């Protein structure tokens, strides 16, 4: 045990070495003094147990290192058992809230009940939900560019975001996902900014789905006539759909996951039927249509703003499931498996039906817009399939909102922990493990936001999503430098330089999203950022100068002022070693 301990200690950063100094040695820190009795108790328990029960010396050392970091400058009266997010002398650069677990992440009451097959359905609806909404990319950019984008984006955009979610979700398995990651990397100021950006992005993104739900119902004459006669009826149907989704969310995250898996089958099935019918007709595989934009013939100009926004919007959302990390049974196993399966499923779900449908409707592809799949099914297969696609579209909107309301509520809980929202929002129902106040609050806001038009909602949502994705990527890279030894149940198998190269594409796309955003989106973004700064100043009692320093300690200046490498460990690893951190 002593040989293994000394060997492992030689690999720990010197400033966090948990090995006790010789008796009488001067300058022993309080963290080391607290670590010594923990060792003594653990070793005594191991000596009295069988050899099979001997604790892993590596885990004992890690637990003591955690004690040294979290116990020295913890918040008065707070337990030292939580994993802290920063070193005691990080100068405000590191994450955490005065040594607490993760500030916005540690939420009592949430239950670990999700496995990888649950996450597949949840992630599918967080990202895709079927081919609905992809039609505008064909109308604005053409068939060839759309198919090429759907072939490339999963690997240059979706895969890096999914890998980031898998690594950070397994490393920091706490509620709030990306909010907690940014706090861990850059501190509470940027975590507050990220929380506000995500809340605004989720609000406008989630408000899309009641609007789309009503649009798909208009295919049926009864609803079409009713909506035309009574305009208020559109909003009432949207609110009714929102109320049902809210009820499912209040039942528990397991119910949300099961409904997502069931609806995924219903949503994919009409596109399978369309693809089979198109191929069987002999007109569904016209390869000339797929390359028509690359021939030397006059083509309508590509509307790059709409084209890129729609494509990125339809392949985004893998980081959303990171908000459920505190409710996943084994994040290191379940996140990589679920995200890998979902990327393949989403890519096939988009590519095959789109290729077949554009072949069937080759003469009108540049006129494609929302609802074109329904028209193609009606004209080339039959009204029965058009009705099926329409019902699938309504169910897709239902499933998307069901999933994203669930993840957004966990982000709101983290925002409440950061004091961006009232503390009551963070309350979790003891029996169901659901943040009911956060869920009800978001539903109320969505009932108001869904009165906005579809295109405006997309443009605003994507600017905020680009900003949040950019800071999440920077947090991943920063944590690789500042916490190289922190246990990661899943780790992207790349070193610093290749890892940075992998994320060059997503960072570039985030910048493009910002450049393409309309002026009203930028005005809202600046106002939200200012509100987040005020919220942080009020919650921390910071002055204007200290707030400016907090801003400067964020991603832009992080590399120059990066903290020394920290070695942090979740409290459950210490419990695994039989060490009680109290």
ZAMARGU-4260 file (C-alpha; in steps of 0.2 Angstrom, whole numbers, plus 5000, padded with zeros to 4 digits):
<rodrens>
0) 5000/5000/5000 | 5014/5012/5005 | 5024/5009/4989 | 5008/5011/4978 | 5004/5027/4987
5) 5021/5035/4985 | 5021/5030/4967 | 5005/5038/4964 | 5009/5053/4974 | 5024/5057/4963
10) 5012/5060/4949 | 5001/5072/4959 | 5004/5091/4958 | 5015/5096/4972 | 5004/5109/4979
15) 4990/5096/4981 | 5001/5082/4988 | 4990/5073/5001 | 5004/5064/5009 | 5007/5070/5027
20) 5023/5079/5031 | 5034/5072/5045 | 5029/5075/5063 | 5034/5092/5068 | 5037/5099/5051
25) 5033/5117/5050 | 5021/5125/5037 | 5009/5110/5036 | 4993/5116/5028 | 4976/5114/5036
30) 4971/5103/5021 | 4985/5091/5025 | 4981/5091/5043 | 4963/5086/5039 | 4969/5073/5027
35) 4979/5064/5040 | 4965/5057/5051 | 4956/5052/5035 | 4971/5041/5030 | 4972/5034/5047
40) 4954/5029/5048 | 4954/5022/5031 | 4970/5011/5033 | 4964/5005/5050 | 4947/4999/5042
45) 4957/4991/5028 | 4969/4982/5041 | 4954/4975/5050 | 4946/4969/5034 | 4949/4955/5022
50) 4962/4957/5008 | 4948/4958/4995 | 4941/4974/5004 | 4957/4984/5004 | 4953/5001/4997
55) 4962/5007/4981 | 4976/5018/4987 | 4974/5029/4972 | 4956/5033/4977 | 4962/5036/4995
60) 4975/5049/4988 | 4962/5057/4977 | 4950/5058/4992 | 4963/5067/5003 | 4967/5078/4988
65) 4949/5083/4987 | 4949/5087/5006 | 4964/5098/5004 | 4956/5108/4991 | 4938/5109/4997
70) 4940/5109/5015 | 4952/5123/5017 | 4941/5137/5010 | 4924/5130/5010 | 4909/5141/5013
75) 4905/5143/5032 | 4894/5129/5037 | 4894/5120/5021 | 4899/5101/5020 | 4916/5097/5013
80) 4910/5081/5005 | 4905/5090/4988 | 4917/5091/4974 | 4924/5108/4973 | 4926/5118/4957
85) 4941/5128/4960 | 4957/5128/4971 | 4958/5138/4987 | 4968/5152/4979 | 4962/5153/4962
90) 4959/5171/4963 | 4941/5170/4956 | 4946/5162/4940 | 4941/5145/4943 | 4924/5138/4944
95) 4914/5135/4960 | 4906/5145/4973 | 4918/5147/4987 | 4922/5129/4987 | 4905/5122/4984
100) 4902/5108/4972 | 4898/5116/4957 | 4888/5131/4962 | 4874/5128/4950 | 4875/5110/4948
105) 4873/5101/4965 | 4854/5099/4967 | 4847/5087/4980 | 4832/5077/4975 | 4836/5072/4957
110) 4837/5053/4954 | 4849/5043/4944 | 4837/5033/4933 | 4842/5036/4915 | 4852/5023/4905
115) 4859/5024/4887 | 4843/5018/4878 | 4833/5032/4887 | 4846/5045/4882 | 4844/5039/4863
120) 4826/5044/4862 | 4829/5060/4872 | 4844/5065/4861 | 4835/5061/4845 | 4821/5074/4850
125) 4834/5086/4857 | 4842/5086/4840 | 4831/5080/4826 | 4813/5074/4829 | 4812/5068/4810
130) 4815/5077/4794 | 4802/5091/4798 | 4810/5108/4797 | 4824/5103/4785 | 4814/5108/4769
135) 4819/5126/4770 | 4837/5122/4767 | 4833/5114/4750 | 4823/5130/4745 | 4837/5142/4751
140) 4852/5132/4746 | 4847/5118/4733 | 4847/5099/4734 | 4866/5096/4732 | 4871/5109/4745
145) 4858/5102/4757 | 4864/5084/4755 | 4882/5088/4756 | 4879/5098/4772 | 4869/5084/4780
150) 4884/5072/4775 | 4897/5084/4782 | 4889/5093/4797 | 4887/5077/4808 | 4906/5075/4808
155) 4912/5093/4808 | 4898/5100/4819 | 4888/5087/4828 | 4901/5074/4833 | 4913/5087/4842
160) 4898/5093/4851 | 4893/5076/4856 | 4910/5071/4861 | 4911/5087/4872 | 4895/5082/4880
165) 4900/5064/4884 | 4917/5070/4892 | 4911/5084/4902 | 4894/5076/4907 | 4904/5061/4913
170) 4917/5071/4922 | 4904/5083/4930 | 4888/5073/4932 | 4878/5087/4939 | 4861/5096/4934
175) 4863/5110/4923 | 4876/5103/4911 | 4884/5117/4901 | 4881/5130/4914 | 4891/5120/4927
180) 4904/5116/4914 | 4907/5134/4911 | 4907/5139/4929 | 4920/5125/4933 | 4931/5132/4919
185) 4929/5151/4920 | 4920/5155/4936 | 4903/5162/4941 | 4903/5178/4930 | 4904/5168/4914
190) 4893/5154/4921 | 4879/5168/4924 | 4881/5174/4906 | 4880/5156/4899 | 4865/5153/4910
195) 4856/5168/4904 | 4860/5165/4885 | 4854/5147/4887 | 4838/5152/4895 | 4834/5165/4881
200) 4840/5152/4868 | 4829/5138/4875 | 4814/5150/4877 | 4814/5155/4858 | 4819/5138/4852
205) 4806/5129/4863 | 4793/5142/4857 | 4795/5135/4839 | 4787/5119/4842 | 4769/5124/4848
210) 4769/5136/4832 | 4775/5121/4821 | 4762/5109/4829 | 4748/5121/4824 | 4755/5123/4807
215) 4755/5104/4804 | 4737/5103/4810 | 4731/5115/4797 | 4733/5101/4784 | 4716/5094/4790
220) 4701/5105/4784 | 4693/5106/4801 | 4708/5114/4809 | 4712/5125/4793 | 4694/5132/4793
225) 4694/5134/4812 | 4711/5144/4812 | 4705/5155/4798 | 4689/5159/4806 | 4695/5161/4824
230) 4713/5167/4824 | 4714/5165/4843 | 4711/5147/4841 | 4729/5144/4835 | 4736/5151/4851
235) 4723/5141/4862 | 4728/5125/4853 | 4747/5129/4856 | 4744/5132/4874 | 4734/5116/4876
240) 4748/5106/4868 | 4760/5115/4880 | 4749/5110/4895 | 4750/5092/4890 | 4769/5092/4888
245) 4770/5101/4905 | 4760/5087/4913 | 4771/5074/4906 | 4787/5083/4913 | 4779/5084/4930
250) 4777/5065/4931 | 4796/5063/4930 | 4811/5062/4918 | 4809/5043/4916 | 4791/5046/4909
255) 4799/5060/4897 | 4812/5047/4891 | 4799/5033/4888 | 4788/5045/4878 | 4803/5051/4868
260) 4807/5033/4863 | 4789/5029/4858 | 4787/5045/4848 | 4803/5042/4839 | 4796/5026/4831
265) 4780/5036/4826 | 4790/5050/4819 | 4802/5040/4809 | 4789/5028/4802 | 4781/5039/4789
270) 4798/5044/4781 | 4802/5025/4780 | 4786/5023/4770 | 4789/5038/4759 | 4807/5031/4755
275) 4801/5014/4751 | 4787/5020/4741 | 4798/5032/4731 | 4811/5019/4727 | 4798/5006/4722
280) 4790/5019/4710 | 4807/5020/4701 | 4808/5039/4702 | 4816/5040/4720 | 4834/5038/4715
285) 4837/5051/4702 | 4855/5055/4705 | 4855/5070/4693 | 4844/5079/4705 | 4857/5077/4719
290) 4871/5085/4709 | 4861/5098/4699 | 4868/5113/4709 | 4886/5109/4704 | 4883/5109/4685
295) 4887/5124/4674 | 4869/5130/4672 | 4861/5146/4679 | 4855/5142/4697 | 4845/5153/4709
300) 4857/5162/4721 | 4860/5153/4738 | 4853/5162/4753 | 4867/5157/4764 | 4860/5165/4780
305) 4844/5155/4779 | 4853/5139/4773 | 4866/5138/4786 | 4854/5143/4800 | 4842/5130/4796
310) 4855/5116/4793 | 4864/5120/4809 | 4848/5122/4819 | 4843/5104/4813 | 4859/5096/4818
315) 4861/5105/4835 | 4856/5100/4852 | 4868/5086/4857 | 4874/5097/4872 | 4856/5098/4879
320) 4856/5081/4886 | 4871/5086/4897 | 4858/5095/4908 | 4852/5078/4913 | 4869/5071/4919
325) 4864/5071/4937 | 4850/5059/4932 | 4860/5047/4922 | 4865/5030/4930 | 4883/5029/4923
330) 4887/5044/4913 | 4904/5037/4907 | 4896/5023/4899 | 4879/5029/4894 | 4883/5046/4886
335) 4896/5040/4873 | 4885/5025/4868 | 4869/5035/4867 | 4877/5050/4858 | 4886/5039/4845
340) 4870/5029/4841 | 4860/5045/4839 | 4872/5053/4827 | 4870/5039/4815 | 4851/5038/4818
345) 4849/5057/4814 | 4860/5057/4799 | 4851/5042/4791 | 4834/5050/4796 | 4838/5066/4787
350) 4848/5060/4772 | 4837/5045/4765 | 4820/5053/4765 | 4827/5070/4758 | 4836/5061/4744
355) 4821/5051/4739 | 4808/5066/4741 | 4819/5078/4731 | 4820/5065/4717 | 4801/5063/4716
360) 4799/5082/4716 | 4814/5087/4705 | 4804/5101/4696 | 4800/5111/4712 | 4814/5108/4724
365) 4819/5127/4724 | 4802/5131/4730 | 4803/5120/4745 | 4798/5127/4762 | 4790/5121/4778
370) 4778/5107/4774 | 4785/5101/4758 | 4786/5083/4763 | 4767/5083/4766 | 4764/5090/4748
375) 4777/5077/4740 | 4768/5063/4749 | 4751/5068/4743 | 4756/5071/4725 | 4767/5056/4722
380) 4761/5043/4734 | 4744/5047/4741 | 4734/5057/4753 | 4735/5043/4766 | 4754/5045/4767
385) 4752/5064/4768 | 4740/5062/4783 | 4753/5051/4791 | 4767/5063/4788 | 4756/5077/4795
390) 4752/5067/4811 | 4770/5063/4812 | 4775/5081/4811 | 4763/5086/4825 | 4770/5071/4836
395) 4788/5077/4832 | 4784/5095/4838 | 4776/5087/4854 | 4791/5076/4857 | 4804/5090/4854
400) 4795/5101/4866 | 4793/5087/4878 | 4812/5084/4878 | 4818/5102/4878 | 4807/5107/4892
405) 4814/5094/4902 | 4832/5099/4899 | 4828/5118/4900 | 4820/5115/4917 | 4837/5108/4923
410) 4846/5123/4916 | 4834/5135/4925 | 4838/5126/4941 | 4856/5129/4939 | 4852/5147/4935
415) 4843/5148/4951 | 4858/5141/4960 | 4868/5155/4953 | 4855/5168/4959 | 4850/5173/4941
420) 4832/5166/4945 | 4823/5166/4962 | 4829/5152/4974 | 4812/5144/4974 | 4815/5139/4955
425) 4828/5127/4961 | 4817/5117/4972 | 4815/5098/4967 | 4800/5088/4971 | 4805/5074/4983
430) 4795/5060/4976 | 4796/5063/4957 | 4813/5071/4957 | 4806/5085/4946 | 4810/5103/4947
435) 4792/5108/4946 | 4793/5126/4949 | 4806/5128/4935 | 4795/5118/4923 | 4779/5128/4927
440) 4789/5144/4925 | 4796/5140/4908 | 4779/5134/4902 | 4771/5150/4907 | 4785/5160/4897
445) 4783/5149/4882 | 4764/5152/4881 | 4769/5170/4878 | 4784/5167/4867 | 4774/5156/4855
450) 4765/5171/4848 | 4780/5176/4838 | 4783/5171/4819 | 4793/5155/4815 | 4808/5164/4806
455) 4811/5177/4819 | 4811/5163/4832 | 4825/5153/4823 | 4836/5168/4819 | 4836/5173/4838
460) 4838/5156/4844 | 4853/5152/4833 | 4863/5167/4839 | 4861/5163/4857 | 4865/5144/4853
465) 4881/5149/4844 | 4887/5160/4859 | 4883/5146/4871 | 4891/5132/4860 | 4907/5143/4858
470) 4909/5146/4877 | 4906/5127/4880 | 4920/5122/4868 | 4932/5134/4876 | 4927/5127/4893
475) 4931/5109/4887 | 4949/5115/4881 | 4952/5125/4897 | 4947/5111/4909 | 4959/5100/4899
480) 4973/5112/4904 | 4968/5117/4922 | 4962/5100/4927 | 4972/5087/4918 | 4971/5074/4932
485) 4953/5075/4936 | 4945/5058/4933 | 4936/5057/4917 | 4925/5041/4915 | 4925/5045/4896
490) 4939/5055/4888 | 4940/5061/4870 | 4956/5051/4864 | 4965/5067/4858 | 4979/5078/4866
495) 4978/5097/4866 | 4983/5101/4849 | 4973/5088/4839 | 4958/5092/4851 | 4959/5111/4847
500) 4960/5106/4828 | 4944/5096/4830 | 4934/5110/4837 | 4941/5123/4825 | 4926/5119/4814
505) 4912/5121/4827 | 4920/5138/4833 | 4921/5144/4815 | 4902/5140/4813 | 4898/5149/4829
510) 4906/5164/4822 | 4897/5163/4806 | 4880/5161/4815 | 4885/5177/4824 | 4889/5187/4808
515) 4873/5181/4800 | 4861/5186/4814 | 4849/5200/4811 | 4850/5216/4821 | 4835/5212/4832
520) 4844/5196/4838 | 4860/5206/4842 | 4850/5219/4852 | 4842/5205/4862 | 4859/5197/4865
525) 4867/5213/4871 | 4852/5217/4883 | 4853/5199/4889 | 4872/5200/4892 | 4870/5216/4902
530) 4856/5209/4912 | 4867/5194/4916 | 4881/5206/4922 | 4869/5215/4933 | 4862/5198/4940
535) 4880/5192/4944 | 4885/5209/4952 | 4869/5209/4963 | 4872/5190/4969 | 4890/5192/4972
540) 4890/5210/4979 | 4903/5215/4966 | 4908/5232/4961 | 4910/5238/4944 | 4929/5236/4944
545) 4928/5218/4951 | 4915/5214/4938 | 4927/5220/4924 | 4941/5209/4932 | 4929/5194/4932
550) 4925/5197/4914 | 4943/5199/4910 | 4947/5182/4918 | 4935/5173/4907 | 4939/5164/4890
555) 4947/5179/4881 | 4961/5181/4894 | 4960/5164/4902 | 4976/5156/4893 | 4987/5170/4900
560) 4980/5169/4917 | 4976/5151/4918 | 4977/5143/4935 | 4989/5129/4940 | 4983/5112/4936
565) 4970/5106/4949 | 4966/5088/4954 | 4948/5087/4959 | 4937/5072/4962 | 4918/5070/4965
570) 4913/5065/4982 | 4906/5048/4977 | 4923/5042/4972 | 4929/5045/4990 | 4913/5036/4996
575) 4919/5021/4985 | 4935/5021/4994 | 4926/5020/5011 | 4932/5037/5016 | 4918/5048/5024
580) 4921/5066/5020 | 4912/5076/5033
</rodrens>
